[in-house]
Amino acid sequence: MAAPVNARMPPELDLSGGYTVRFTALDPTTGAVDTSVKVSNASLFVVQVSGAADDLSSGPFLFVAGPAA
């Protein structure tokens, strides 16, 4: 099993309602999409800058096949 990866999103990135965060695995040598990778226990740590605390929601979590699927 590969080691867990911590990747950062750009600081001060403002995502409003309707945005979707997707995970894509790339082969480190070729840069090609690696469809054999499974993402589990993904976490996003965020700071809410406006609105009420109950505005944060999650899901539904869906598998979205890429162009080579």
Secondary structure, 3 states (H helix, E strand, C coil): CCCCCCCCCCCCCCCCCCCCCCCCCECCCCCCECCCCCCCCCCCCCCCCCCCHHHCCCCCCCCCCCCCC
